[in-house]
C-alpha cells in the first residue's frame, strides 16, 4: 500500500494550511463525530516523525492503554514501508514495552539501556516471605535488589501520594532493597540515571 499523499491547500487565512491524506479502508475512525485516523495508523505515522525517545513513549503508551496490541505492531512495518524515516522507526518498534505506565518510565528505561544498565524487569512485584506485597517498582534489577522509581509530578505530587510513597519505600528498604527515585529533569542528562543505577548496583554487591 502506498504511503499517505499530502495535498496542501491554503485557506483564506494566510497562516492556515490544510493537508489532505489518503488512507486505506479501516484506517479511519470517528471520535465524537470527527474523522480521525485509527490508533494503529496514528501510531505508525507518529513513529516516522518523532525521535527515538518520543517514538518509544508513544508506542509504550498506546500498548499500555490498550489502544493497540503487540500483534498490531507486526503491521506497522507494512504501514510505513518505503516512507521517510521507516528504517529508524522499525528499530523503535523493537524497544516498545506496554508495561511502562508513563512517558517518564519509558525515558528512564531508555536512559538505562543507553547507559548499559538495562533493568531486567518492569513493574517488579516485591513480596515478603509470607507473600505480602511490599510494593511494585517501576524498574527492577533483581540480582542486586535495586529498584528505580519514575516520579511524575502528577501521580506523585499530592500529599497523600508522597506519604504512600514513603511508606512503600520504607517497606522495600527494610526488606533489603535499594530504592532510587528519578524525575523528568533527571532524564535530560544522558549520564545521570545510568551512573546512579551503576553506583547502587556496585554498593549492593559490596554488601
SVG drawing of the C-alpha trace seen along z (x, -y; Angstrom):
<svg xmlns="http://www.w3.org/2000/svg" viewBox="-21 -36 53 53">
<polyline fill="none" stroke="black" stroke-width="0.4" points="0.0,0.0 1.5,-3.4 2.2,-5.9 -0.1,-8.9 -0.4,-11.5 -0.3,-15.0 -2.1,-17.7 -1.5,-21.0 -4.1,-23.7 -4.2,-27.2 -7.4,-28.6 -8.3,-32.3 -6.3,-32.8 -2.6,-33.1 -1.3,-31.2 -3.6,-28.1 -2.6,-25.2 -4.8,-22.1 -3.1,-18.8 -5.2,-16.0 -4.1,-12.4 -5.3,-9.3 -5.9,-6.5 -6.9,-2.9 -10.3,-1.4 -10.3,-0.5 -7.7,-3.2 -10.3,-5.9 -12.5,-6.2 -14.8,-8.8 -14.2,-10.4 -17.2,-12.4 -18.3,-12.7 -14.9,-13.9 -13.0,-11.8 -9.6,-10.7 -7.0,-8.0 -7.2,-4.8 -4.9,-4.3 -2.7,-1.9 -2.4,-4.3 -1.8,-7.2 1.0,-5.4 2.5,-4.4 2.5,-8.0 4.0,-9.3 6.9,-6.9 8.1,-8.1 8.2,-11.7 9.4,-11.6 12.9,-10.9 13.6,-7.7 12.6,-8.7 9.3,-10.3 8.5,-7.4 9.0,-4.7 7.0,-6.8 4.1,-6.8 4.4,-3.1 4.6,-2.2 1.6,-4.4 -0.6,-3.0 0.2,0.5 -0.3,-0.2 -3.7,-1.9 -4.8,1.0 -5.2,-1.2 -3.0,1.2 -1.8,4.7 1.6,6.5 0.1,8.2 -0.8,4.8 2.8,3.8 3.6,6.5 1.6,4.5 3.5,1.2 6.5,2.1 4.0,2.7 2.2,-0.6 5.5,-2.6 7.4,-0.8 9.1,-3.0 8.3,-6.1 10.9,-8.5 12.1,-7.5 11.0,-3.9 14.4,-2.4 14.7,-4.2 11.1,-3.6 11.5,0.1 14.2,0.1 11.9,-1.9 9.3,0.9 11.7,3.4 12.0,1.2 8.3,0.9 7.1,2.3 3.5,1.9 4.4,2.4 5.6,-1.2 2.9,-3.2 4.1,-6.7 6.4,-8.5 8.7,-9.2 9.1,-5.5 9.9,-4.9 12.5,-7.7 14.1,-6.4 14.3,-2.9 15.8,-4.1 18.5,-6.1 19.4,-2.8 19.5,-0.9 21.8,-3.5 24.0,-3.5 24.4,0.3 22.5,1.0 19.1,2.1 16.6,3.2 15.8,6.9 12.1,6.4 9.4,3.7 6.7,3.4 8.6,5.6 6.4,7.0 8.3,7.4 6.7,9.7 7.8,10.7 8.3,14.3 4.6,14.6 3.6,13.4 2.5,9.9 3.0,7.3 5.6,4.8 5.5,2.7 5.8,2.6 8.9,1.0 8.8,-0.7 12.2,0.7 14.0,3.5 17.4,5.3 16.6,8.4 20.1,9.7 21.5,6.7 17.9,5.8 17.7,2.4 14.5,0.6 14.2,-2.7 11.0,-4.8 10.0,-7.3 8.3,-10.0 6.0,-12.1 4.7,-15.4 1.0,-14.5 0.7,-11.0 3.3,-11.6 2.8,-15.2 -0.1,-15.1 0.5,-14.9 -1.3,-11.6 0.9,-10.2 4.0,-11.4 3.1,-9.7 2.2,-6.5 5.5,-6.5 7.4,-7.0 5.6,-4.1 6.2,-1.8 9.9,-2.9 10.4,-2.1 8.9,1.4 11.2,2.1 14.3,0.7 13.6,2.8 13.3,5.8 16.9,5.2 16.1,3.3 17.8,0.1 15.2,-2.4 16.2,-5.1 13.9,-7.9 14.1,-9.8 12.3,-12.8 11.8,-14.1 14.6,-16.6 16.9,-13.7 16.2,-12.1 17.5,-15.2 21.1,-14.3 22.1,-11.2 24.7,-10.1 23.0,-10.8 20.5,-7.9 22.8,-5.1 25.6,-6.4 23.3,-6.4 22.0,-2.9 25.5,-1.6 26.6,-3.1 23.7,-1.5 24.4,1.9 28.1,1.7 27.2,0.7 24.7,3.6 27.3,6.1 29.8,5.0 27.3,5.7"/>
</svg>
